[in-house]
Amino acid sequence: MQQEGLNSFFEMKKISVMGIFEPLMKISELLTLRKELKEYLSVEAPDIFIGIDSPDFNLAISRHLKMQKIKTVQYVSPSIWAWRKGRIKTIEKSVDKVLTLFPFELLAYSESPVEASFVGHPLAHKIPTDFDKKEIRKNKFHINKEKMIALLPGSRKSEVKMIGEVLLKTAKLIKDLEEDACFFMPLADIGHKELIPNWEDYPWVKFSEKNSQDVLAASHVGIVTSGTASLEAALFKTPVIVVYKTSWITYLLVKPLLRIKQFSLPNLLAGSSILPELLQYEVTDKNIFNAYKDLQNNSSHHAIAAFEKIHSELKANGPDTAAKVIAEMI
């Protein structure tokens, strides 16, 4: 966005926090940034304010500006369909319109005065619907016949600490079963591998940096942490086991607030269990290994067929739709 002429008020990474405790540790800095941004925008008085994701940060700014009769939009809906449904009251007080990335999110606004529009997902437009996995494996990873398996523990240090070791242990079980399998673990920072105990004991796992999409595009199958990676896997037509694990305190606090039985985006979009999911205490090397065998034996072809439908649905609308909706408000 900066390349397109955006004047950045501060670096995005300053508000890129997740969970319950990470934001609390940075609460003072976050509140200061939000206060400064409120004051700046109040003086500038823009024609419209578009909050992009980060609802806990952006909605307070939107509400402040809406009280000044400035039109407000939230691009990327808060996950009220999954948990903390009561946030819809805050949304109603804060924004004039919500632009959703997923069609199922519209249902959450069916009885709300807030207008919601499905505008598609940017990844569905960025990732081609037709590509050659074999060519990508050959040209980018020099793999011809071996099975390529992606291991994605997540982009944040906390995720790598939590998931990294169990993924490597699972890889060992798969390696014992399929000797020709090769494993790739892309990380946001190559130094993050140092957060994984005994990573040196897995010399046949190739660690890399900032190439997760290439790895997913080329792989036959994968094991990924829930979130955007599971959606990317679906768009790259790569069957995966989706895992999620957080601290027990966070899990116990969040679990009563959850309103969904499935947590991975591909399953939510398909409306059925096309991919295996493992949550919290279920995330063990043996459980992931068993899910891997089931995926290979039974459901990978079904999943790939569902991926085609998901890609088409998310690509139906797009950036032009979002731009048109916003332009009509000005």
C-alpha positions in Angstrom: 0.0 0.0 0.0 2.9 2.3 0.7 4.1 1.6 -2.9 0.8 3.0 -4.1 1.3 6.2 -2.2 -0.1 5.4 1.2 1.1 7.7 4.0 1.7 5.3 6.9 0.9 6.8 10.3 2.9 3.9 12.0 4.2 0.5 11.1 1.4 -2.2 10.9 3.4 -4.6 13.1 2.8 -2.3 16.0 -0.8 -3.5 16.2 -0.3 -7.0 14.9 -1.0 -8.8 18.1 -3.2 -11.8 18.8 -4.8 -13.8 21.6 -5.6 -12.4 25.0 -2.3 -11.8 26.7 -0.2 -10.4 23.8 -2.4 -7.3 23.5 -2.4 -6.8 27.3 1.4 -6.8 27.3 1.3 -3.9 24.7 -1.8 -2.2 26.0 -0.1 1.1 26.8 1.5 1.5 23.4 -1.7 0.4 21.6 -3.9 3.0 23.5 -1.4 5.7 22.8 -1.3 5.0 19.1 -5.1 4.9 19.0 -5.4 8.2 20.8 -2.9 9.9 18.5 -4.7 8.5 15.4 -8.1 9.7 16.7 -6.7 13.2 17.2 -5.1 13.3 13.8 -8.1 12.1 11.9 -10.4 14.4 13.8 -8.4 17.3 12.5 -8.1 16.0 9.0 -11.8 15.1 8.8 -11.6 12.6 6.0 -14.6 12.0 3.7 -14.6 8.4 4.8 -12.6 6.1 7.2 -11.9 2.5 6.2 -10.8 0.3 9.1 -9.0 -2.7 7.7 -9.1 -5.8 10.0 -7.8 -5.2 13.6 -11.3 -4.5 14.9 -10.3 -4.1 18.5 -8.1 -1.3 17.4 -10.1 0.2 14.6 -13.7 0.1 15.9 -13.0 2.6 18.6 -11.6 5.0 16.0 -14.6 4.4 13.7 -17.0 5.1 16.6 -15.2 8.4 17.4 -15.3 9.5 13.8 -18.9 8.4 13.3 -19.9 10.7 16.1 -18.4 13.5 14.1 -20.6 12.5 11.1 -17.7 11.0 9.2 -18.7 7.9 7.2 -17.1 4.7 8.4 -16.4 1.3 6.9 -15.0 -1.9 8.4 -13.2 -3.9 5.8 -12.9 -7.5 7.1 -15.6 -8.4 9.6 -14.8 -9.2 13.2 -15.4 -12.9 13.7 -18.7 -12.5 15.5 -19.9 -15.7 13.7 -17.3 -17.6 15.7 -17.2 -15.9 19.1 -18.0 -12.8 21.1 -21.3 -12.3 19.3 -22.1 -9.3 21.5 -19.6 -7.3 19.6 -22.2 -6.6 17.0 -23.6 -3.9 19.3 -20.2 -2.2 19.1 -20.1 -2.6 15.4 -23.5 -1.0 15.0 -22.4 2.1 17.0 -19.1 2.3 15.1 -19.6 1.8 11.3 -22.0 2.4 8.5 -21.0 -0.6 6.5 -19.1 -3.8 6.9 -17.3 -5.5 3.9 -16.9 -9.2 4.5 -14.4 -11.6 3.0 -16.6 -14.7 3.3 -20.2 -15.2 2.2 -21.3 -17.0 5.4 -20.4 -13.9 7.4 -23.5 -12.1 6.0 -25.8 -14.2 8.2 -24.4 -12.5 11.3 -25.7 -9.2 10.1 -29.1 -10.4 8.9 -30.9 -8.8 11.8 -28.6 -5.8 12.3 -29.1 -2.3 11.0 -25.5 -2.3 9.8 -25.2 -3.0 6.0 -22.9 -5.8 5.1 -21.6 -6.7 1.7 -19.6 -9.7 0.6 -16.7 -8.5 -1.5 -14.6 -11.7 -1.9 -11.2 -12.5 -0.6 -8.0 -10.9 -2.0 -6.2 -14.3 -2.0 -8.7 -15.8 -4.3 -7.7 -13.2 -6.9 -4.0 -13.4 -6.2 -3.7 -17.2 -6.4 -4.4 -18.6 -9.9 -7.1 -21.2 -10.3 -5.0 -23.1 -12.8 -1.3 -23.9 -12.2 1.0 -26.9 -12.4 2.2 -28.3 -9.1 4.7 -30.6 -10.7 6.4 -27.6 -12.5 6.5 -25.6 -9.3 8.1 -28.6 -7.4 10.6 -29.1 -10.2 11.6 -25.5 -10.9 11.5 -24.0 -7.3 12.4 -27.0 -5.2 14.1 -29.4 -7.6 11.8 -32.2 -6.7 10.7 -34.7 -9.3 9.2 -37.9 -7.8 9.4 -37.5 -4.1 6.3 -36.6 -2.0 6.6 -33.0 -0.8 5.0 -32.2 2.6 4.5 -28.7 4.0 4.8 -28.0 7.7 3.5 -24.6 8.7 3.6 -23.8 12.4 2.5 -20.2 12.0 4.2 -16.8 11.5 4.4 -15.6 15.1 7.1 -16.7 17.6 4.4 -17.9 20.1 2.9 -20.2 17.4 6.3 -21.7 16.4 7.1 -22.4 20.1 3.7 -24.0 20.6 3.4 -26.1 17.4 6.9 -26.4 15.8 8.2 -29.4 17.8 5.0 -31.5 17.4 5.2 -30.9 13.6 8.7 -32.2 13.5 7.9 -35.2 15.6 5.0 -35.9 13.2 7.3 -35.6 10.2 9.5 -38.3 11.8 6.6 -40.7 12.0 5.7 -40.0 8.3 9.3 -40.3 7.3 9.4 -43.8 8.9 6.4 -44.7 6.9 7.3 -43.0 3.6 11.1 -42.9 3.2 11.0 -40.8 0.1 8.9 -38.0 1.7 10.6 -34.6 1.9 9.5 -31.9 4.3 9.6 -28.1 4.1 8.9 -25.7 7.0 8.7 -22.1 5.8 9.0 -19.5 8.6 8.4 -15.8 8.8 12.0 -15.5 10.0 14.6 -18.3 9.6 15.8 -17.5 13.1 12.5 -18.8 14.5 13.7 -22.4 14.0 15.9 -21.8 17.1 12.6 -21.6 19.1 11.9 -25.3 18.3 13.6 -27.7 20.7 16.0 -30.2 19.0 15.4 -28.9 15.5 18.9 -30.0 14.6 17.7 -33.6 15.0 15.7 -33.3 11.8 18.3 -32.6 9.1 16.0 -33.8 6.3 13.5 -31.0 7.1 14.3 -28.0 5.0 13.7 -24.7 6.8 13.2 -21.6 4.7 12.1 -18.0 5.1 9.1 -16.1 3.7 8.1 -18.6 1.0 5.1 -20.3 2.6 2.9 -19.8 -0.5 5.5 -21.4 -2.8 5.7 -24.3 -0.4 1.9 -24.8 -0.2 1.6 -24.4 -4.0 4.1 -27.2 -4.6 3.3 -29.6 -1.8 1.2 -32.8 -2.2 -0.1 -32.4 1.4 0.6 -30.4 4.5 0.1 -29.8 8.2 -0.8 -26.2 9.0 -1.8 -24.0 11.9 -5.4 -22.7 11.6 -5.8 -19.3 10.1 -4.9 -17.8 6.7 -2.6 -20.8 5.9 -5.5 -23.2 5.8 -7.3 -21.0 3.3 -4.1 -20.6 1.2 -3.8 -24.4 1.2 -7.3 -24.7 -0.1 -6.7 -22.2 -2.8 -3.5 -24.0 -3.8 -5.5 -27.2 -3.9 -3.3 -28.8 -1.2 -5.1 -31.1 1.3 -3.9 -30.4 4.8 -4.4 -31.3 8.4 -5.4 -28.2 10.3 -4.1 -27.8 13.9 -4.6 -25.2 16.5 -3.1 -24.9 20.0 -2.7 -22.0 22.4 -1.9 -21.6 26.1 -4.2 -23.5 28.4 -5.3 -20.2 30.1 -6.3 -18.6 26.8 -8.1 -21.8 25.7 -10.1 -22.1 28.9 -11.1 -18.4 28.7 -12.1 -18.6 25.0 -13.7 -22.0 24.8 -17.0 -21.0 26.5 -17.4 -18.1 24.0 -17.0 -20.2 20.9 -20.1 -20.6 18.7 -18.7 -23.0 16.0 -18.1 -26.7 15.9 -15.4 -26.4 13.2 -12.6 -23.8 13.2 -10.8 -24.1 9.9 -11.8 -21.7 7.1 -12.0 -24.4 4.4 -14.4 -26.5 6.5 -16.5 -23.4 7.3 -16.7 -22.4 3.7 -17.5 -25.9 2.5 -20.1 -26.4 5.2 -18.7 -29.8 6.0 -15.6 -31.6 7.3 -13.5 -31.8 4.2 -10.2 -31.4 6.2 -9.3 -33.0 9.5 -9.0 -30.6 12.4 -7.1 -31.1 15.7 -7.6 -28.7 18.6 -5.6 -28.1 21.7 -5.1 -31.4 23.6 -5.7 -33.3 20.4 -2.6 -31.8 18.9 -0.1 -34.7 19.3 2.3 -36.3 16.9 0.3 -39.6 16.9 -3.0 -37.9 16.3 -1.7 -35.8 13.5 0.0 -38.9 12.0 -3.3 -40.8 12.1 -5.1 -37.9 10.5 -2.5 -37.8 7.8 -3.0 -41.5 7.0 -6.8 -41.0 6.9 -6.4 -37.9 4.6 -4.2 -39.8 2.2 -6.4 -42.9 2.1 -9.9 -41.5 2.1 -10.6 -37.8 1.6 -8.0 -35.9 -0.3 -9.8 -36.2 -3.7 -13.1 -35.0 -2.0 -11.2 -32.1 -0.4 -9.7 -31.0 -3.7 -13.1 -30.9 -5.4 -14.4 -28.8 -2.6 -11.4 -26.4 -2.9 -12.4 -25.7 -6.5 -15.8 -24.6 -5.4 -14.4 -22.5 -2.6 -12.0 -20.7 -4.9 -14.7 -19.9 -7.4 -17.0 -18.6 -4.7 -14.4 -16.3 -3.1 -13.3 -15.0 -6.4 -16.9 -14.1 -7.5 -16.6 -10.6 -6.1 -13.4 -8.7 -5.5 -11.4 -5.5 -5.2 -13.7 -3.8 -7.8 -16.8 -4.7 -5.8 -15.2 -3.3 -2.6 -14.2 -0.1 -4.4 -17.6 0.3 -5.9 -19.4 -0.1 -2.5 -17.1 2.5 -0.9 -17.3 4.9 -3.8 -21.1 4.9 -3.5 -20.9 6.1 0.1 -18.8 9.2 -0.7 
